Amino acid sequence: MDKPLVVIVQGSPRMDGNCAALALDAFNACDARGCDAVIVSASMLMTSGGHPCNGCENCVSTGSCVYEDEVTLLYQMLDSASGLLWITPIYFASVPGQLKAMIDRFQFFWARRSRGETLKFETRRPAAALIVGSGNDPFGTEAVEIPLTSASNIAEFNLSKPTVLMELDEPDAILREENAGMREIAHETIRTFVDAVLKWEG
């Protein structure tokens, strides 16, 4: 029997910051529980050949994205996945630009519905999110949660209530002893998510 696949989207441009550390924790947790996992860096994806959506609606008229790039490979991974985990920082009350550009390309999944194609799964697959903030943003996290929820939904995942980790002011803050409790909260979210992936029946 094939192992369930988990796609972990790391939304931070930093390759060695808090989100990267949590993505590695998630990868290791998936591996320990018998899941295959892949970490997708939105920043690397969109700066190494990935194109932002140009609104051409080729996906609506033909069912295919006009671009054949790394993002089209992501479509295939997501269609094969049993779970989706978002890990992203807050940038000006929303998600980083690279992650938003990647999410915009989820138009491809919306086009399926507009073309009347049937859903690929009888029940939505589990999705979870870890949102990392460096301070008390006065605008909250709604502008982060909305695009993650929308993208999850249109790709046939069901996003549970995101876990928000605030006051992580330094790039390595999640690894510091004084933030051990916050890291445990993240780990509990990851464990609950992996449990849901293992229980999901498509």
Residue, then its C-alpha position, 0 to 999 in steps of 0.5 A: m500500500d502506498k504511503p499517504l503524501v503530505v505537501i508542506v508549503q513553506g511560505s517564507p522567503r527565509m530558508d533558515g528562519n522560523c517557518a523553515a524550522l517548523a517545516l522540517d519538524a513537520f517533515n520529520a513528524c510525517d516521516a516518523r508516522g509513515c507518511d511521505a512528505v515534500i516541502v515546497s518553498a513558495s519563494m524558490l518555486m516562484t523565483s526559479g521559473g514559476h510564473p505568476c498568474n496573468g489572468c489569461e483564462n487559458c485554464v478556463s477555456t482549455g483546462s490547461c495552464v498556459y505555463e508549463d513550469e514548476v507550478t504545474l508540477l505542484y498541481q500534480m503533487l497536490d492532486s496526489a496528496s492526502g494532506l496539505l500543510w501551510i506554514t507562513p509568516i505574516y507580512f503586512a497582515s497578509v502572506p508573503g508576495q511569493l506565496k500569494a503569487m503561488i496561490d494565485r495560480f490555484q486559478f487552475f483548480w477553480a477552472r476545473r469547477s467552472r468547466g463542470e469537471t467532477l471533483k476528484f475526491e469524495t471527501r475533502r482532504p485535511a489541511a492545516a496551517l501554522i501562522v508565524g508572527s513577529g509581534n501584535d499586528p493590529f489587523g489580526t490574521e484574517a488576511v492570512e487565513i482567507p487566502l489559505t482557506s480559499a486555496s485549500n478549498i478550491a484544491e479540494f482540501n478542508l483547512s482546519k482553524p489555523t494555529v497562530l504563533m506570535e511574538l517570534d521576533e527573531p529568525d531563530a526564535i522558535l528554536r530558543e528555549e524560552n519558546a519551547g512551549m510555543r514550539e510544542i503548540a506547533h508540534e501538537t497541531i502537526r500531530t493532529f494534522v498527521d492523525a487526520v491524514l492517516k484517517w482520511e479515506g478518499 
